[in-house]
Amino acid sequence: MEQIPLYQRIVNILKARIDSGELKAGDQLPTEAEISKTFQVSRITSKRALTELENAQLIYRIQGKGSFVSDRQPSPRSAISKSGKEILLILPFTHNPGLGDYEKGINEFLSTTEYTLNIQSNTIIGQRKLLEAALNGSNSGLIFYPVSSNADLGILYQYYLSKYPLITMDKTVDGIPFPSVVADNLNGAYLACKHLIDHNHKKIAYVSSLRVENFSSIRERYFGYLKALYDHQLIDYSVSDLTERYLTHEDGKGREYYLHFLQSVKEQGVTGIVAENDLIAIEIMQLAKEIGLSVPDDFSIIGFDNIHLSSFVEPKLTTISQDFGQMGYLAARHLVSMMESPGNLPQDQVIVPVQLIERQTVKRL
């Protein structure tokens, strides 16, 4: 998969700090050696990053003293005319192959246009600061992967009021009708639960690491699980209580949370589990081994995402596959259409189909 160069990632991060005001005019930047150590890159890479920032007139360098933020920033309009049309992608991770590479799909579509892609991650600079900087920045539009469905609603509503071209990916934003590109989460969880039902499982639990009310994607998966049980007349209130009791856990206590969940699964005779995502499913499988339980002999489990690791663990994980590249492609296509027709912003949702991948973690009873 195509990846953004390391030096460009450093440029994006430092530029975001400058744009957000975290680094002000006259502030000294880290040295080449400090950048190399922080980002675990070579001195050549850190030097290239600083050179790019200098060429963009964002910093100036004084021999023997270091690099400093320039007090003569190029205006947003001059930046557009100099660099061409640019789309910003804000992600909640720097690069996570486990969640797929949305960039590949975005760049595939943008290669047919005059637009280029700028990627920023909120792992170092918070989501709100990035959003504030981007609203008054030089980008033509924004593809936004929210950290949750209800974070930073104030600044996001300003985007909506100003008719800024913005499309969300993976999740929707509660209460603000931005156009979005999302996976068919509801149908995916429905397929997962139905697969267990088709293998004669009657007691099926759903497990999540995050509160379903805070994340539209997780909420839809939970509803898909419930719909499958309802359609097949398998609603079990004791299992529902178990699921609702363990829909979230406190940060840093995941292991303890999952161990309690597994104990409850064993005590209540649950034979099937639909997990919010593959990472949770794999962690549950590993903990099950530690306490003497076997998958799929003691319980079956299905994940969501089809990350690379899901086909390498033992047993190989049955999961729901999302088409990350297609989501990125459609998000870029939709956003460019919005930007080419200013004042006519569509309020709709693109739902990308998912697929059940059968492997080894579901047993027929």
C-alpha positions as CSV (number, residue, x, y, z in Angstrom):
1,M,0.0,0.0,0.0
2,E,1.2,3.5,-0.8
3,Q,2.3,5.4,2.3
4,I,3.0,9.0,3.0
5,P,6.8,9.6,3.3
6,L,8.2,9.9,6.8
7,Y,9.5,13.4,6.3
8,Q,6.1,14.5,5.1
9,R,4.4,13.1,8.2
10,I,6.8,15.2,10.3
11,V,6.1,18.2,8.2
12,N,2.3,17.7,8.7
13,I,2.7,17.4,12.4
14,L,4.9,20.5,12.8
15,K,2.8,22.5,10.4
16,A,-0.3,21.6,12.4
17,R,1.4,22.9,15.6
18,I,2.2,26.1,13.9
19,D,-1.3,26.5,12.3
20,S,-3.0,25.8,15.7
21,G,-0.9,28.4,17.5
22,E,0.9,25.8,19.7
23,L,4.1,27.0,18.1
24,K,4.1,30.8,17.7
25,A,6.2,33.2,15.7
26,G,9.7,33.2,17.1
27,D,9.4,29.9,18.9
28,Q,12.3,27.5,18.4
29,L,11.6,24.1,16.8
30,P,13.3,20.9,17.9
31,T,16.7,20.3,16.5
32,E,17.4,17.7,13.7
33,A,18.7,15.3,16.4
34,E,15.7,15.8,18.6
35,I,13.3,15.2,15.7
36,S,15.2,12.1,14.8
37,K,14.9,10.8,18.3
38,T,11.2,11.7,18.8
39,F,10.0,10.2,15.5
40,Q,12.6,7.5,15.3
41,V,13.9,8.5,11.9
42,S,17.3,9.3,10.4
43,R,19.0,12.7,10.5
44,I,18.5,12.9,6.7
45,T,14.7,12.5,7.1
46,S,14.5,15.2,9.9
47,K,16.7,17.5,7.9
48,R,14.4,17.1,4.9
49,A,11.4,17.9,7.0
50,L,12.9,21.1,8.2
51,T,13.9,22.1,4.7
52,E,10.4,21.6,3.5
53,L,9.1,23.8,6.2
54,E,11.7,26.5,5.4
55,N,10.8,26.3,1.7
56,A,7.2,26.9,2.6
57,Q,8.3,30.0,4.6
58,L,6.9,28.6,7.8
59,I,10.2,28.6,9.6
60,Y,13.6,30.3,9.2
61,R,17.0,29.0,10.3
62,I,19.9,30.7,12.0
63,Q,23.2,29.0,11.7
64,G,24.5,27.8,15.1
65,K,21.2,28.6,16.8
66,G,18.5,26.5,15.2
67,S,15.1,26.7,13.5
68,F,12.4,29.2,14.4
69,V,8.8,29.8,13.5
70,S,8.5,32.6,10.9
71,D,6.4,35.7,11.7
72,R,5.7,36.1,8.0
73,Q,3.3,33.3,7.2
74,P,2.0,33.0,3.7
75,S,-1.6,33.9,3.5
76,P,-4.2,31.2,2.9
77,R,-5.0,32.4,-0.6
78,S,-1.4,32.7,-1.6
79,A,-0.8,29.2,-0.3
80,I,-3.6,27.9,-2.4
81,S,-2.2,29.5,-5.5
82,K,1.3,28.3,-4.8
83,S,0.5,24.7,-3.9
84,G,-2.6,24.1,-5.9
85,K,-5.8,22.6,-4.6
86,E,-5.4,20.6,-1.4
87,I,-7.7,18.4,0.6
88,L,-7.1,17.7,4.3
89,L,-7.6,14.3,5.8
90,I,-7.8,14.2,9.7
91,L,-7.3,10.8,11.2
92,P,-7.3,9.6,14.8
93,F,-4.1,7.5,14.2
94,T,-0.9,8.1,12.3
95,H,-0.8,4.9,10.3
96,N,-2.6,1.8,11.3
97,P,-2.5,-1.0,8.8
98,G,-4.9,-2.9,11.1
99,L,-7.6,-0.5,10.2
100,G,-6.8,-0.5,6.5
101,D,-5.3,2.3,4.4
102,Y,-8.0,4.9,3.6
103,E,-5.3,7.0,2.0
104,K,-4.9,4.6,-0.9
105,G,-8.5,4.9,-2.0
106,I,-8.5,8.7,-1.5
107,N,-5.3,9.2,-3.6
108,E,-6.6,6.8,-6.3
109,F,-9.5,9.2,-6.9
110,L,-7.5,12.4,-6.4
111,S,-5.0,11.2,-9.1
112,T,-7.7,11.9,-11.6
113,T,-8.2,15.5,-10.4
114,E,-6.2,18.6,-9.7
115,Y,-6.4,18.1,-5.9
116,T,-3.7,16.8,-3.6
117,L,-3.9,15.2,-0.2
118,N,-2.6,16.6,3.1
119,I,-2.8,14.2,6.1
120,Q,-2.8,15.2,9.8
121,S,-3.3,13.0,12.8
122,N,-4.8,14.1,16.1
123,T,-2.6,11.7,18.1
124,I,-0.1,14.5,18.9
125,I,-2.2,17.6,18.4
126,G,-5.8,17.3,19.6
127,Q,-8.7,17.0,17.2
128,R,-10.2,20.3,18.3
129,K,-7.0,22.3,17.6
130,L,-6.7,20.6,14.1
131,L,-10.3,21.5,13.3
132,E,-9.9,25.1,14.5
133,A,-6.8,25.5,12.4
134,A,-8.3,23.9,9.3
135,L,-11.5,26.0,9.4
136,N,-9.4,29.1,8.8
137,G,-6.7,27.4,6.8
138,S,-5.9,27.1,3.1
139,N,-7.4,23.7,2.4
140,S,-10.2,23.4,-0.1
141,G,-12.1,20.7,1.8
142,L,-11.9,18.2,4.7
143,I,-12.3,14.4,5.0
144,F,-12.8,13.9,8.7
145,Y,-12.5,10.6,10.6
146,P,-14.0,11.6,14.0
147,V,-12.6,10.3,17.3
148,S,-16.3,9.8,18.4
149,S,-19.8,10.9,17.3
150,N,-20.2,13.6,19.9
151,A,-16.8,15.2,20.4
152,D,-16.0,18.9,19.5
153,L,-19.6,19.6,18.4
154,G,-19.2,23.3,18.8
155,I,-16.4,23.8,16.2
156,L,-18.0,21.2,13.9
157,Y,-21.3,23.1,14.0
158,Q,-19.3,26.2,12.8
159,Y,-18.2,24.1,9.8
160,Y,-21.8,23.3,9.1
161,L,-23.0,26.9,9.4
162,S,-20.2,28.2,7.1
163,K,-21.0,25.5,4.5
164,Y,-17.4,24.3,4.6
165,P,-17.0,21.3,2.3
166,L,-16.6,18.5,4.9
167,I,-17.4,14.8,4.7
168,T,-17.1,12.3,7.6
169,M,-15.7,8.8,7.2
170,D,-16.3,5.7,9.4
171,K,-18.7,7.6,11.8
172,T,-21.4,10.2,11.6
173,V,-21.5,13.3,13.9
174,D,-24.5,13.4,16.2
175,G,-27.0,16.2,15.5
176,I,-25.1,17.7,12.5
177,P,-26.1,16.3,9.1
178,F,-22.7,16.2,7.4
179,P,-22.5,13.9,4.4
180,S,-20.7,10.7,5.3
181,V,-19.1,7.5,4.0
182,V,-19.5,4.6,6.4
183,A,-19.4,0.8,6.3
184,D,-22.7,-1.1,6.5
185,N,-22.1,-1.7,10.2
186,L,-25.7,-2.7,11.0
187,N,-25.8,-5.3,8.3
188,G,-22.3,-6.5,9.2
189,A,-23.2,-7.3,12.8
190,Y,-26.5,-8.8,11.6
191,L,-24.5,-11.1,9.3
192,A,-22.1,-12.0,12.2
193,C,-24.9,-12.8,14.6
194,K,-26.9,-14.7,12.0
195,H,-23.8,-16.8,11.1
196,L,-23.7,-17.9,14.7
197,I,-27.5,-18.6,14.7
198,D,-27.1,-20.6,11.5
199,H,-24.6,-22.8,13.4
200,N,-27.2,-23.5,16.1
201,H,-26.0,-21.0,18.7
202,K,-28.9,-19.8,20.9
203,K,-27.1,-17.7,23.6
204,I,-25.1,-15.0,21.9
205,A,-23.4,-12.0,23.5
206,Y,-22.1,-8.7,22.1
207,V,-18.9,-7.2,23.5
208,S,-17.6,-3.6,23.0
209,S,-14.6,-1.7,24.5
210,L,-16.4,1.6,24.1
211,R,-19.8,3.1,25.0
212,V,-22.2,2.4,22.2
213,E,-23.9,5.8,22.7
214,N,-20.7,7.7,21.8
215,F,-19.9,6.0,18.5
216,S,-22.3,5.7,15.6
217,S,-20.4,2.8,14.1
218,I,-20.4,0.7,17.3
219,R,-24.0,1.6,18.0
220,E,-25.1,0.4,14.5
221,R,-23.2,-2.9,15.1
222,Y,-24.9,-3.3,18.4
223,F,-28.3,-2.7,16.8
224,G,-27.5,-5.2,14.0
225,Y,-26.7,-7.8,16.6
226,L,-30.0,-7.1,18.4
227,K,-32.0,-7.2,15.2
228,A,-30.7,-10.6,14.3
229,L,-31.7,-12.0,17.7
230,Y,-35.1,-10.4,17.4
231,D,-35.7,-11.7,13.9
232,H,-34.9,-15.2,15.0
233,Q,-36.8,-14.9,18.3
234,L,-33.6,-15.4,20.4
235,I,-33.8,-12.4,22.7
236,D,-32.6,-13.6,26.0
237,Y,-32.8,-11.0,28.8
238,S,-30.2,-12.6,30.9
239,V,-27.7,-12.3,28.0
240,S,-29.0,-8.8,27.3
241,D,-28.2,-7.9,30.9
242,L,-24.7,-9.4,30.5
243,T,-24.1,-7.5,27.2
244,E,-25.3,-4.1,28.6
245,R,-23.3,-4.6,31.8
246,Y,-20.1,-5.1,29.8
247,L,-20.6,-2.6,27.0
248,T,-17.7,-0.6,28.2
249,H,-14.8,-0.6,30.6
250,E,-12.5,2.0,32.2
251,D,-9.3,2.9,30.4
252,G,-6.4,0.7,31.4
253,K,-8.6,-2.0,32.8
254,G,-9.3,-3.9,29.6
255,R,-7.7,-7.2,30.8
256,E,-9.7,-7.2,34.0
257,Y,-12.9,-6.3,32.1
258,Y,-12.5,-9.1,29.6
259,L,-11.7,-11.7,32.3
260,H,-14.9,-10.8,34.1
261,F,-16.8,-11.0,30.8
262,L,-15.4,-14.4,30.0
263,Q,-16.3,-15.7,33.5
264,S,-19.9,-14.5,33.0
265,V,-20.0,-16.1,29.5
266,K,-19.0,-19.4,31.1
267,E,-21.4,-19.2,34.0
268,Q,-24.4,-18.2,31.7
269,G,-23.7,-20.8,29.0
270,V,-23.1,-18.3,26.3
271,T,-21.8,-20.1,23.2
272,G,-21.4,-17.3,20.7
273,I,-19.8,-13.8,20.9
274,V,-20.1,-10.9,18.4
275,A,-17.1,-8.6,19.1
276,E,-17.1,-4.9,18.2
277,N,-13.8,-5.4,16.3
278,D,-11.1,-7.9,15.5
279,L,-8.6,-6.5,18.1
280,I,-11.1,-7.2,20.9
281,A,-11.9,-10.6,19.5
282,I,-8.3,-11.5,19.4
283,E,-7.6,-10.3,22.9
284,I,-10.6,-12.3,24.2
285,M,-9.2,-15.4,22.4
286,Q,-5.8,-14.9,24.0
287,L,-7.2,-14.4,27.5
288,A,-9.5,-17.5,27.0
289,K,-6.4,-19.6,26.5
290,E,-4.8,-18.3,29.7
291,I,-7.8,-19.4,31.7
292,G,-8.1,-22.8,30.1
293,L,-10.9,-22.0,27.6
294,S,-10.7,-23.0,23.9
295,V,-12.1,-21.3,20.8
296,P,-14.3,-22.6,19.2
297,D,-14.8,-25.6,21.5
298,D,-15.9,-23.6,24.5
299,F,-17.4,-20.6,22.7
300,S,-17.4,-19.2,19.1
301,I,-16.5,-15.6,18.3
302,I,-16.7,-13.3,15.3
303,G,-14.8,-10.0,14.9
304,F,-15.2,-6.9,12.7
305,D,-12.8,-5.2,10.3
306,N,-10.8,-8.2,8.8
307,I,-7.4,-6.7,9.9
308,H,-4.3,-8.5,8.7
309,L,-3.7,-10.2,12.1
310,S,-7.2,-11.9,11.9
311,S,-5.9,-14.4,9.3
312,F,-2.7,-15.2,11.2
313,V,-3.9,-15.9,14.8
314,E,-4.7,-19.5,15.8
315,P,-7.5,-20.3,15.2
316,K,-8.0,-17.9,12.3
317,L,-10.7,-15.4,13.1
318,T,-14.1,-15.3,11.4
319,T,-14.8,-11.7,10.8
320,I,-16.7,-9.0,8.9
321,S,-14.6,-7.3,6.2
322,Q,-14.8,-3.6,5.4
323,D,-13.5,-2.2,2.1
324,F,-11.4,0.6,3.5
325,G,-10.0,1.6,0.0
326,Q,-13.5,1.9,-1.4
327,M,-14.5,4.1,1.6
328,G,-11.6,6.4,1.0
329,Y,-12.3,6.6,-2.8
330,L,-16.0,7.4,-2.3
331,A,-15.2,10.0,0.4
332,A,-12.8,11.8,-2.0
333,R,-15.2,11.6,-4.9
334,H,-18.1,12.9,-2.9
335,L,-16.0,15.7,-1.4
336,V,-14.7,16.9,-4.8
337,S,-18.3,16.9,-6.1
338,M,-19.3,19.1,-3.2
339,M,-16.4,21.5,-3.7
340,E,-17.0,21.8,-7.4
341,S,-20.6,22.8,-6.7
342,P,-20.3,25.4,-3.8
343,G,-23.5,26.2,-2.0
344,N,-25.1,22.9,-3.0
345,L,-23.8,20.6,-0.3
346,P,-25.6,17.3,-0.3
347,Q,-26.9,16.0,3.1
348,D,-26.7,12.2,2.6
349,Q,-24.9,9.1,3.6
350,V,-23.0,6.6,1.5
351,I,-23.1,3.1,2.9
352,V,-20.4,0.7,1.7
353,P,-21.3,-3.0,1.7
354,V,-19.4,-5.4,4.0
355,Q,-18.7,-9.1,3.7
356,L,-18.6,-12.1,6.1
357,I,-15.2,-13.9,6.0
358,E,-15.5,-17.4,7.3
359,R,-12.5,-18.9,9.0
360,Q,-12.1,-21.1,12.1
361,T,-13.6,-19.5,15.2
362,V,-17.2,-20.6,14.8
363,K,-18.3,-24.1,15.7
364,R,-21.5,-25.8,14.6
365,L,-23.4,-27.0,17.7
